[in-house]
């Protein structure tokens, strides 16, 4: 029987960090499609640019935005940007700028786990204890987790009953007080065990857990014998997918195709130089640009990443609202959207019914949630599809 959790006040990473912090122009890359207007874009491309320009005007706390929209039915493959790549800087934001995608990384990790399942290395219905390195299995058991009852699929879908170390104010305070501290996966799981408690029986409820994806990261690395970044790159075959600007921060060198880094902010605080290890081991870790963020989710959901169609079906259908296996799921005006968002206000979503993919980065966590920008872009394309 699982012990009754101690009562602890749940604090989201953003809420706590915001309290700590409070206490202490335009460049477009367009791809040929329809007739051009005098300023060089099609009417639809100009409309999309207007959408991101207006969003930036509404959110002056963010220095810049980049976005990508792909919809072959409209002969559309467009990337745009607005503003600058950093506060108090004149360097314009461009579609080539790269950024931390934070929890968007979870989709890549989930796909890698499904890739291991396709290779026969594990089954999604296997108990966590069968594949978890002994150190982590012992740590979780010491906190009352029944790793014989928790399945891989439940960890992927955030239904394993795991707490989340990033919810604890102690973790947030340590990150903020020593932004260059080099975290390890073991250290983060020890934080989970020492500071948090199980939140439910396996399969009982959905509760988002970064800790769960750190745990999955330890399984992936144990299976491959390599660090997580190179492991995911190899399992998903980034080269075959054409991901030339995508890499795992600190675990890999930026590839030749990667553009300059944009600066990302929490309010007025520039977090770009913070050591990425606080969010590196499965819950986050990847750096890329808006176009490749869109390309990956598009290729994944069109069946170009996983070898078996049944694997993709499992990824898209298994889980509990609003989450599947490494995928967020919701509807916009009756249109199903699959994708993910990241803490640093990144997003990518694919709408199969429209053959549409949108992705982007808003360079401040405190700006309006990126899902709102995604929805505006989706609605603009849906309207264009109806008119055609």
Protein Blocks (a to p, Z undefined) as FASTA:
>chain_A
ZZdddddddddfklmmmmmmmmnopcdddddfbdcdfkopafklmmmmmmmmmmmmmmmm
bmbdcdddddfknopacdddehjfbehiabdcdfkbccdekjmmmmmmmmmmmmmmmnop
acfkbcfklmgcfklmmmmmmnopafklpcfklmmnopnopacfklpmklmmmmmmmmmb
ccdfklmmmmmmmmmccfbdehkaccddfklmmmmmmmmmmmnopafklmmmmmnommln
opakbccehkaccdfklccdddddehjbcfklpcfklomnopgopacdfklmmmmmmmmm
nopmbmblklmmmmmmgccdfbdehiacddeehiacdddddfkopacdddfklopacddd
dfbfklccfklmmmmmmmmmmmmmmmZZ
